[in-house]
Amino acid sequence: MGLFKDVRKVQKDAKAMGVKRPKLREGLAQAADAMGDVRAQQEAAMRLQEKGKPGTATIKGMKDTGQLVNYQPVIEFELTVEVGGFSHEVTHKQAVPPTMIGQLQQGATVNVLVDPDEPGTLLFAG
């Protein structure tokens, strides 16, 4: 019985602090949006692996977005991308395995695959 009493106390405290629980419909809509984003990112990654042009990117800056995808942090990168002799600036977000974060520091150059139709769309290529 102690567990249920504790749960009830937490609910009362949250209500007293004005914490509102999202409605089920809102929570489901947020989850569906997140799944749609993940699905779109996976499709883009598969397309880039098939048709992407190889290039390099120099990391000018990076910051953690606070999001996780499959327990991997999503990092926002400011990059200078070079493909086919041309360079351009890109802001790019990608989930990064924790084991790879140490290699992705400001000033580092990494291999990328760039969408030939949308040069701002890219994927880090191991």
N, C-alpha and C positions, 0 to 999 in steps of 0.2 A: 504494500500500500504506500510505502514511502516514495517510490518512484512517481506514482501518479500525483501525489501531493506536490512533489518538486516541479513536475511539469506544469501543474496548475499555477504554482507560484511564479514560474517564469512567464507564463501567459499573462498573469495579472501585472507583473512588473513591466512587461513590454507594452501593455495597454496603457499603463500609467505614464510611461515615457512617450507615448504617442507613436509608437512603432506600429505601422500598418502592414499586415501580411498581404502580399499580392493575391488577387483573386485567382482562382484556378485557371480561368479562361485566359487571363493576362499572362500567367506563368507558362501555360501551354503555347501561347502565341510567341513568346520570347524564345522558348525552346525550339519551336519550329523554324523561326528565323535563323537561330544559331546553326541548326542542322542544315538549312538551305545554304548558308554561307560556307560551311565546311564542305558540302557537296560541290559547290561551285569552285572552291579552291582545289579540290581533288581533281575535278574535270580539267581545270586550267593546267594543273601540274602534268596530267597525262598528255594533254595536247602539246605542252612545251617539250616534254620528253620525246615526242614523236617529230615535231616540226620546228622546234626552237632553234635559233641560230646561236652557235657558241660565241661567247664573248667574255670579257672580264669586267669586274666592278671593283672600284676602290671605295672603301667605307669611309665616309666623311663624318658620320655621326650615327649614333644608335641610342634607342631608349626602349625600356620595357613598357608594354601597353597595359600590363596587369591582367591580360587575358591568358588563358591556357587552352590548348587544343591537344587532347590525348596526353595530358600532364606535361606538355612542352610549352614553355613560355612563347608568346607571340611578341616579336621584337619589331620595332619600326626602324628602318635603316634610311639614312640619307646617303645616296650613292652617286658616283660618277661612273657611268656605264660606257664601255667602248666595244663596239661591234662593227666589223667591216670597215675600220678606219675612221669611223665617226664616233663622237662621244656626246653624251647628254646626261643631265641631272635627273635623278629619279628618287621618289620617296616610295619605299617598298616595305610591306609588312609580311612577315613569314614566321610560322612556328619553327622553332629551332631546338633540336635535341640538346639537352643540357651538356652533353659531352662535346658539342661543337662550339659552344659559346666562347670558350677560351681562345679559339682560333679566329673568331669574328670580332676583332678589336679595331678601333679607329686607325686608319692608315693601311689596314690589311687589304690585299687584293685577292679576290675570290673568282672562281670560274662561275659563269652564269649561262643560262639558256634564255634567249630573248625572243618574244613573240615577233615574227616578221611583220605582222599587220598592226601590232600595237607595241611600239618600242618601250613603253612604260611598264609593260607586263613582263615579268621575268621570274626565274626560279634559280636558286643556288644549285649548282651542279657539282655536288660533292667535291 
